[in-house]
Amino acid sequence: MRNNFGKNVQLTPRKSYAPTSEKEVLDILNQHRGQRIRVIGRLHSWSKVIETDDILLDLRNLNQVEPIANDNLKSAWVGAGCQIKRLLTELERQKNWTLPSVGFITEQTMAGAISTGTHGSGKHSLSHYVVSVRIAKYDSVSGQAFIQEVSDGPELRASRCSLGCLGVILSVQMQCRNVYSIEESFQEYSKLSDVVKAEEAYPLQQFYLVPWRWSYFVQHRREVSKKQSKLLPIYQWYRFLFLDIGLHLALMFAVRVLRWRIAIRTMIGRIVPLFVLCNWRVIGPSNTQMVMEHELFRHLEMELFVQKSKLDAALQFLKLGLEAANGSAELADTVFREQLKSLGYEEGITAIAGTYCHHYPICIRKVLSDDTLISMASPLCRSSNQTVDDSKSMQLANEDWYSITLSNFEGLKHQKAFENVCGFLSRSMSRLFAARPHWGKLCPLTPSELIELYPRFNEFRQICWEFDSANAFRNRWTDDLLSREQLDQGVGRIKSRLSINVSVK
């Protein structure tokens, strides 16, 4: 038995393998023909997408990095089990290159990262930059395992974020670019409109909504051609000791030891901001400036994606939902009451009222629309060459997305309340704002609720069946997601989802 990073998912494979070559992967597939095969990365996921109880493949030994340079494109073939941190190191060492987008952490493997839509801030997700994929699968006629390279068309868009349902990803060809420098500084804002406006000057920024203070701390970031700051080493030690370590220890002491809500609210609303040094501008390499050590302490996460036009209303709803979870079901906000009434969720807010006090800054990152079928930032259109008819929906199809991350650092015995709050928020916000849960994090929605959020899910499902007609590369969760019954329930509501009108306070 194996546990994921958050210890909320258990894997109980009958047999496990760690192959060292593509040929060995094919041999394993042929040996276990007719059985279920799932692949894991570094298990830095909180979703049921990683569950398995039959054959488990760990591809950590397939970790090669082979840069390819030509006149039109810098790229590299990367082994499926290569961790992103190793990839970044090797690209810089061999070619002075890096990735076009760098995520919050670099622990994930390349195949695991693209399969669930891992992203950074201010650019597309990693999936968008996939040029080609080598996949081990079964021949539908002979039943023998073979390798197929996918490099264009809808099949590539499906492979870029596949949930592991097309076959065993062996290696990925990723776009690369020359290394670059990032200027970073922190600033506090009281209004979301000012934060979004600052993106014009700092397109790579990410920001945090601080509960019980309800202001925004913005991590301003932009690419620059200036030299590295002399104080960069000091700044890096500050970020590591005070933000990555000290801030988390302080919050965990309040949450796990004191457990008083007034202490938790005081800690995050008044003490946590003291850890942040504002207006200190520092220039350093992107591979370190864009990354934080969020994996040092075990936690749970849920992440929801909304489009830019719905961000303000979504964050206002989120704030009121967390306040209700901390206090009572007596709702003073008229818009919030009407939203819940329209959904029939009055009982839902009553069920979570007074059960949970949120204790961690809510991270918000801009993600450009991806050229994929079902990554969370995939566009709102039905096909690659056809968008919805009316001009408003066409505008929505091309909008940027914003990810909203809720993290919980309570002990395992006390996380049920957080999961219940996540269930309420994901269901209500998916209906009000078409919010999409991250495939690799807590994903409380039912398969039919998920399907209706993705206009091209039917196309993705058909490609999955073409690649894996024997259902060899699925688990129970993806079985439900890809079944015809769930598809019919979800697709019928896509049209109304695209034209939803959101009440903005």
Disulfide bonds with the S-S distance in Angstrom:
none
